[in-house]
Amino acid sequence: MKKILLFVLFILFFTSCQENSPVQVDGEAELQMLVVWNTSGDDSIKSYSPLANAEMILVSEYGMRTEYADESGVMHLTEIPSSVYQISARKKHPTIPNILIVGNITDVEVKSGFFATDTIFAKPISASGISINEIYAGGPTNNIFFFYDQFIELYNSSNEIKYLDGMQVFRFSGTDNNTKGPGGDWSDDGDIDGVTYAFKFPGRPGEKEHPFEPRTFLTLASDAYDHRTSVATSINLNNANWEFVNQFNAVDIDNPYVPNLENFRLDDTHDFLIRTYNDIVVIASGVDTVWEDGIDIETVLDGVEYQANINYPVSLDDRIDRGWILNPPIYTGQAMQRREKGVDTNNGTLDWETIPSPTPGWQ
């Protein structure tokens, strides 16, 4: 009798510990996107055609994936995880070189057991100015926390010579300890605040002593030397185009064969280094020279924010960029780079990707 009772109690206990089977299994969601673009070339004339075989970039809490639309401009996915997706469609223009057809859609909610559908309206994007094209911040493969081989790469995507005279490069990581972080417009007065480092090219805006040739790259090195002498897995930046040098720091490395960007924040003696895991980098025309009260948004040429965690809030003002770059793991030798050189759709989440190793001066 006792044995029977124990057996019954065991069955009741085991049954009570089992979780109920889910009604819907995550991964059973279905998503369909139609991508079209206006082939008339005139915004007042709506003549939409499918963007056949467009590359589709999907970003969610599960990371980034690349798919392709079919000949009808339709991307149809089944059995995908429930999430909120940011989606970009892009393809080279069929007849015009250096033009990309791009469309973005954000906050597409996909739920398990449901069918989500929408349309992306793409349009031609012309890269026509100076932009940040690559950021290498996380350091090479090493176990001694070496990250001094950092660099920022610029690209002149226009067909004309640009001039760097007086142009500024900023790091934004200060905070007002209120509701807005670095790169935000703290006082709602048309500028971005939280400047940490402020360096500039020689000269003044409007001068023409420092040309930036069309369709070329420039590497701005934190320290322009062969970092492989410190860590074998690092990179050689002896041939960098420019080097950050803080003239108020007597021991800052200065390669005499590489021209300098110099610090114009007189109260700071640090070299231009950025965080390995998250930060904001901005380039500006140099017209606004008073960094203390923020940098006027109208003078900003480009700005990007990179984050190690997709759940971190965006801090940079959305008039400069509406997204952020997902930073690769630190000390892996990986870098961040625009998918298409010089193409900026104002959404870093979709414009940038991780590359396995840095490519200073080329793509």
N, C-alpha and C positions, 0 to 999 in steps of 0.2 A: 504493500500500500504506500509506504514511504517513497519507494522508488518511482511509482507512478506519479505521485504528487510532485516529486522533484522534477520529473520529466516535463510535466505540464507547466510548472513554473519556469523552467528553462525555455520552453517554446514561447511562452508569453513574453518573457524578458527579451529574447532574441528578436521577436516580431516588433516589439515596441521600440527597439533601437534602430530599426530600419527607416531611412528617410523616404518620403513619398517620391515616386518617380516624377520628374519634371513634366509638365504638360507640353512645353516646347523645348526642344534642344537647341542651345545656342549654336550658331553655325548654319541654321536653316533659313537665314534671311536671303532675300533676292533683290538685286539692284540692277536697274537699267538706265543708261544715260544716252541721250541723243545729242550729238555734237554737230552744230551747224555754224556756218559763217557767211557773212554778207559778201557775195562775189561781185557786187556792183561797184565796190570801192567808194560809194557815196552813202553816208549815213542817212540821208533823206530818202534814199531808194532802198526798199527792203527786198533783196533778192537772195534768199538764203538757200544754200546748198549743203549737203552733208560733208563733213570733214572726214573723208574716208581714211581709214587706217591710222587715225590720230593716236599718238601715244597718250595714255591715260595714267596719271600719277595720283594715287590714293594715299592719304595720310590719316591715321587714326591712332587710338591708344595702343594699337597692336603694332605700330610702326608704319613703314612705308612700303608700298607695293606698286609695281608697274604692270599695266595691262594695255590692251590695244582695242580700239574700235574696229568694226568690220567695214566692208565696202560701203555700207549704208550709213556710216557714222554712228553706229550703235554699239555700245559696250553693254553686254548682258552677263551678269555674274550671279551664280547661285552658290548656296551653302557658304556664305561669308559670315563672319562674326558680327553680332549686333554691336553697333558703335555709332559715333557721330563722325562723319567723314568730311575731309577737305579734298576736293578733286580738281585737278588741272588737266586740260586737254591741250595738246600742242603738236604742231606739225610745220615743217618748212613750207614757205610759200611756193606754189607750183611753178611760178614764172619769175619772181623777183628775188635775186640773191640777197642774203643777209636780212631777210624779213621772215619773222616767225609768226604763225597764226596761233594765238593763245586765248584760252578761255578758262576762267576759274569759277567754281561754285563752292560755297562754304556751308558748314553746319547741315549737312545732309544726314538726317537721322534714319538709321536702318535698324529695324527690330526683327527679332527672330520670329519666323512664321508669317512675315508680311512681305509685300512686294513694293519696293520704293522705286519711283521713276521721276525723271526731271529732264530738262534740256539745258545744255550749256551753249551760250552764244559766244563764239570766239571771234576775235578780230586781229588784224595784222598789227604787230608790234615792231616798231623801228628802234633799234638801239642806237642812240645818237649823242652820247656824251660819255663823261668819265664816271665809272662806277667801281665799287669794290668787287673784285672777281674771285678772290680766294683768301681764306684765313687759315693760318696754321698756328694753333695755340696750345695743343695738348701735349707737345713734346714727343721725342722719339721713344722707341721701345727701350726702357731702362728701368732699373730699380733703385736709382739714387735721386729720384725726383728732379731730373734735369729737364728744363723747358725753355732754355734761353735761346733756342734756335727759332724763335717765333718770327713770323713775317706776315705782312699784309700785301696783297697783290692788287694793283689797279689795272683797268683796261680802258683804253680809248676806243670806243666802238663806233665813233663817227668817221667820216671820210675827210676830215680836215685836222690840221694841227691845233691842238689845245695848248694852253700855257699854264704851267703850275705855279707861277709867281704868286706868292702870298697865300696859296691854298693851305688849308688847315686840316689836321688829323686829330681827332679827339677820342678819348676813352670816357665813357659815361658810366660811373658806378656809385656816385654819391646819391643820397636819399634825403628827402625832407621829413622822413619819419611820420608821414601822414598817409594820404590815400594814394599818392602817386610815387612811383619809383623812379630810378634814373632814366633819363631820356624822355620823361614826361613833361608836360607844360604845367608846372606846379601852380603858377599864378594865373593861368588862362590868359596870357598876354602875348601869345604868338611865338614863344620860343621854347626850347627844350633845356631842361636844367639837370644838374648833377654832374658837371664836368669834373673829372679826376685828373686827366692828363691833357695838355694842350700843346701841340707841336705844329710848326709851320714850315713850308718851303721858303727859301730866300725870296726877297723882293716883296712887291706889293701887287694886289690885283690890278690887272690892266697892263702891267709890264710884260715884256716878251723876251726874257732872258733864258727861260727854262721850258723849251718846247716838249710836248708830248705827242709823238708822231701818231697818225691814225692807224687803227687796227694793230696796236702794239700793247705790250704789257710792261708794267713797272713793278719791281719788287722793292718793298720798303722793309728793311730788316731791322729788328731790334738791335742786333749786333752783327755787323757785316764781317764775319770771319768764318773759317772752316771749322764748324762745330764738331766735326768728326774727330778732331784732336782731343776733345773732351769726352765724347761718347761716340763709339764706333758706328752706332746705328743712326746717328744724326745726319745733317745735311751740310753742304758747303755753300755758304752765303758770301764768299769772297767777291763774287761777281754781282752782288745786289746793285740795283740802280741808285738806291738812296739808303741812308742809315739814320736811325733816330739817335741823336746825341744830346744829352742834357749838359749844356755848357756850364751849369752851376754845380756839376758833380765832377770833381777832379779825377776820379778813378773810372769814369764811364769809358767803355771801349770806344775808340774812334779810329776807324780804318782811314788812313790819309788818302787813299785812292778812291774813296766813295764819298760823294757829296752828302751833306748833312741836312736833316730836318732838325730844327732847334726848338727847345722849349720856350714858350712865351708866357707860362704861368710862373711868375717870379718867385713865388713862395714854395716851389716844389723842386726837389733835387733828384727825383727818381728817373730811371730810364723808362722808355715807353714799353711797358710790358702789359699784357692783358691776361685775365684769368684763364686757367686751363679748362674750366668747365662751363662758365657762363660770363657773358659781358656784352657791351654795346660799343661798336666802333662807328664813327661818323666822319665823313669828309665834307668840308664846307669851302665855299668860294674864298673866304678870307675877308669879306667886306665887313662882317661884324667882328671886331677885335676885342670887345669887352666880354670876356667869358664869365665874369663874376655874376652877371644877371641873366645868364643863359645865352644860347646861340639862336639867333633868329631862324625860324624854320625856312623862310624864303631864301636863305643863303646856303641851305644844306643841299649838297649834290647827291649824296647817297648815305644811307645808314642801315646797319644790320644788327640784329640781336641774336645771339646764340645761347641756347639753353641745354642743360644736360638732362632735363626731365620735362616731358611734354605737359605735365600738370602744373608747371610753374606759370604764373600769369605773365602776359606780355606787358612790358614796361615802356618800350619805345613808343612815342606818339604815333598813332596810326596814319597821320598825314605824311609820315616818312616811310613807314612800312607797316602792313597789317598783320604780319606773321613773325615767325622766328625760325632760326635754323636749329635743327637737332644736332647738338654737338656729339662727335664720336667719343668713345671711351678715351680717357687720358692715358698718356704714356703707351700709345699703340702705334705712333707714327702716322696716324690718319689725319686728313685735312678736310676742310669744307670748301666747296667750290660751286659756282653757278652751273646749272645744267647746260645752259647755252651762254657762251661768253658775252658779257655786256647786256644780256636781256634781263630787264627788271620789270616785272609785272606788279611790283609793290606788295608782294606776298612772299616773304623769305621762306616760309614753310614749303612752298611749292616751287620756288625758283632755285633752291640750293639742294645739294646732295653731298654725301660723304664719299671721299675718294680714298683708296688704300694707302697712298703716299703723297706727300706734297709735290707740287709742280711749279716751283717759282720761275716765272717768266715764260710759261707756255701752258697750253691746254690741248 
